[in-house]
Amino acid sequence: MRKAAILITGANGEIGHGLIRALQDTADVPVVALDIQEVDPALRPALHENIVGNILDQNVLDSINSRYELSAIYHLAALLSTRAEFSPKIAHQVNVDGTLNLLTLAVDQARSQGRPVKFFFPSSLAVYGIPDLETKLKAGAVKEDDFLFPQTMYGCNKLYCELLGTYHARYYQRLAADAGTFRVDFRSIRFPGLISAVTLPAGGTSDYASEMVHAAAQGIPYDCFIREDGVMPFMTMPDAIRAIGEIMAAPVERLSRRVYNITAFSPSAAELRQIILTHFPRAEIGFKVDDRRQDIVDSWPVEVDQSAAREDWGWQPADDLESAFSGYLVPAIKERYRH
Ligand SMILES: NC(=O)c1ccc[n+]([C@@H]2O[C@H](COP(=O)([O-])OP(=O)(O)OC[C@H]3O[C@@H](n4cnc5c(N)ncnc54)[C@H](O)[C@@H]3O)[C@@H](O)[C@H]2O)c1
């Protein structure tokens, strides 16, 4: 008999760390982790099984399918934006083919269980591609369906996977006689840049915010690769994890769409430096701009419109810029580097 479980792919990543801790307190069935790397030993007590494997390996997915009855899949595994730009074909394989593999697993599970399987997909504001800086600064809070012309491989991958997921939720094999009996309950959030006190990002274009504060806490000089007036939306990791819990718990009939924007605050890189200096006055933060990464940030919105998430599932970020630093990041980061 198959064992009831929840599956998290990319479990060893930044979001995986926070999500596993949250599910440890809330999940009613065991959590199974899949990652191409060994999962952090600190997370293992919270896991029923820790599978080291590739989402592109069908044998790994078949084994999961035969041993578990999955009520939900949190598909986090991906190659992030900067890495994807260096290896676009591999990014497409991991980000798109990998996501299709997991959606197919969800279909197989739904078919055998006779009920939809919930599927969480973390998208990104990299799906946006605003043509120039002037338009970006004039655009205001950008809605879900505007400016969908991504300028990175990662953004293209995310946008297509949003569509693939929506297709699997609404139309999958719509011509089949039993259509509708094996649909995937796909739910996706477009996250802004996420800042965590406990993990450091690697390979994303928004990494400068986390790198700045972690360097300051360790007394290490840091050169930001984005211009002082470079601006994009951010959010703390605890808010992001809470959002995942809320969208997954929302009754499906409340969801007017399958993909939602959310955000919390949009500081410029100079404002980030300033707030870090108020907490770490000796921090040495300079600017050594990488024009190519700057161009990517310039194609992303200053702010996104999150009214649909507010209306449909009651979303409200807990932290603004001030409280993100004074209430969460600074105390937790000081604790992390105390020794
Ligand atoms: N962190 C952010 O700011 C942010 C913002 C928007 C969206 N997202 C999305 O959230 C998800 C998780 O992000 P994160 O910050 O935790 O990323 P991360 O890079 O920290 O973690 C990704 C994990 O996926 C694993 N992985 C990569 N390729 C794999 C493969 N082929 N098979 C199995 N595992 C594989 C990696 O080993 C890693 O542990 C990603 O889909 C990312 O695109 C993140």
Ligand as a Chemical Component Dictionary entry (heavy atoms), coordinates in Angstrom:
data_LIG
# 
_chem_comp.id                   LIG 
_chem_comp.type                 NON-POLYMER 
_chem_comp.pdbx_formal_charge   0 
_chem_comp.three_letter_code    LIG 
# 
loop_
_chem_comp_atom.comp_id 
_chem_comp_atom.atom_id 
_chem_comp_atom.alt_atom_id 
_chem_comp_atom.type_symbol 
_chem_comp_atom.charge 
_chem_comp_atom.model_Cartn_x 
_chem_comp_atom.model_Cartn_y 
_chem_comp_atom.model_Cartn_z 
_chem_comp_atom.pdbx_ordinal 
LIG N1  N1  N 0  14.716 32.862 -3.678  1  
LIG C1  C1  C 0  14.081 33.753 -4.424  2  
LIG O1  O1  O 0  14.316 34.971 -4.283  3  
LIG C2  C2  C 0  13.034 33.294 -5.410  4  
LIG C3  C3  C 0  12.191 34.249 -5.993  5  
LIG C4  C4  C 0  11.237 33.829 -6.924  6  
LIG C5  C5  C 0  11.094 32.477 -7.228  7  
LIG N2  N2  N 1  11.931 31.575 -6.639  8  
LIG C6  C6  C 0  11.763 30.167 -7.008  9  
LIG O2  O2  O 0  11.606 29.365 -5.855  10 
LIG C7  C7  C 0  12.205 28.084 -6.062  11 
LIG C8  C8  C 0  13.195 27.784 -4.981  12 
LIG O3  O3  O 0  14.102 28.876 -4.920  13 
LIG P1  P1  P 0  15.325 28.874 -3.907  14 
LIG O4  O4  O 0  15.683 30.283 -3.668  15 
LIG O5  O5  O -1 15.023 27.965 -2.788  16 
LIG O6  O6  O 0  16.429 28.257 -4.891  17 
LIG P2  P2  P 0  17.758 27.460 -4.516  18 
LIG O7  O7  O 0  18.679 27.597 -5.673  19 
LIG O8  O8  O 0  18.217 27.864 -3.161  20 
LIG O9  O9  O 0  17.206 25.962 -4.434  21 
LIG C9  C9  C 0  16.921 25.190 -5.561  22 
LIG C10 C10 C 0  17.142 23.747 -5.183  23 
LIG O10 O10 O 0  16.820 22.948 -6.325  24 
LIG C11 C11 C 0  17.778 21.894 -6.393  25 
LIG N3  N3  N 0  17.858 21.432 -7.764  26 
LIG C12 C12 C 0  18.348 22.100 -8.841  27 
LIG N4  N4  N 0  18.266 21.334 -9.932  28 
LIG C13 C13 C 0  17.702 20.160 -9.552  29 
LIG C14 C14 C 0  17.366 18.965 -10.235 30 
LIG N5  N5  N 0  17.605 18.833 -11.556 31 
LIG N6  N6  N 0  16.799 17.956 -9.541  32 
LIG C15 C15 C 0  16.575 18.076 -8.209  33 
LIG N7  N7  N 0  16.877 19.185 -7.501  34 
LIG C16 C16 C 0  17.442 20.210 -8.174  35 
LIG C17 C17 C 0  19.084 22.528 -5.931  36 
LIG O11 O11 O 0  20.010 21.544 -5.493  37 
LIG C18 C18 C 0  18.610 23.452 -4.807  38 
LIG O12 O12 O 0  18.674 22.809 -3.551  39 
LIG C19 C19 C 0  12.825 28.120 -7.454  40 
LIG O13 O13 O 0  11.914 27.533 -8.372  41 
LIG C20 C20 C 0  12.977 29.589 -7.730  42 
LIG O14 O14 O 0  12.938 29.841 -9.104  43 
LIG C21 C21 C 0  12.888 31.941 -5.732  44 
# 
loop_
_chem_comp_bond.comp_id 
_chem_comp_bond.atom_id_1 
_chem_comp_bond.atom_id_2 
_chem_comp_bond.value_order 
_chem_comp_bond.pdbx_ordinal 
LIG N1  C1  SING 1  
LIG C1  O1  DOUB 2  
LIG C1  C2  SING 3  
LIG C2  C3  SING 4  
LIG C2  C21 DOUB 5  
LIG C3  C4  DOUB 6  
LIG C4  C5  SING 7  
LIG C5  N2  DOUB 8  
LIG N2  C6  SING 9  
LIG N2  C21 SING 10 
LIG C6  O2  SING 11 
LIG C6  C20 SING 12 
LIG O2  C7  SING 13 
LIG C7  C8  SING 14 
LIG C7  C19 SING 15 
LIG C8  O3  SING 16 
LIG O3  P1  SING 17 
LIG P1  O4  DOUB 18 
LIG P1  O5  SING 19 
LIG P1  O6  SING 20 
LIG O6  P2  SING 21 
LIG P2  O7  DOUB 22 
LIG P2  O8  SING 23 
LIG P2  O9  SING 24 
LIG O9  C9  SING 25 
LIG C9  C10 SING 26 
LIG C10 O10 SING 27 
LIG C10 C18 SING 28 
LIG O10 C11 SING 29 
LIG C11 N3  SING 30 
LIG C11 C17 SING 31 
LIG N3  C12 SING 32 
LIG N3  C16 SING 33 
LIG C12 N4  DOUB 34 
LIG N4  C13 SING 35 
LIG C13 C14 SING 36 
LIG C13 C16 DOUB 37 
LIG C14 N5  SING 38 
LIG C14 N6  DOUB 39 
LIG N6  C15 SING 40 
LIG C15 N7  DOUB 41 
LIG N7  C16 SING 42 
LIG C17 O11 SING 43 
LIG C17 C18 SING 44 
LIG C18 O12 SING 45 
LIG C19 O13 SING 46 
LIG C19 C20 SING 47 
LIG C20 O14 SING 48 
# 
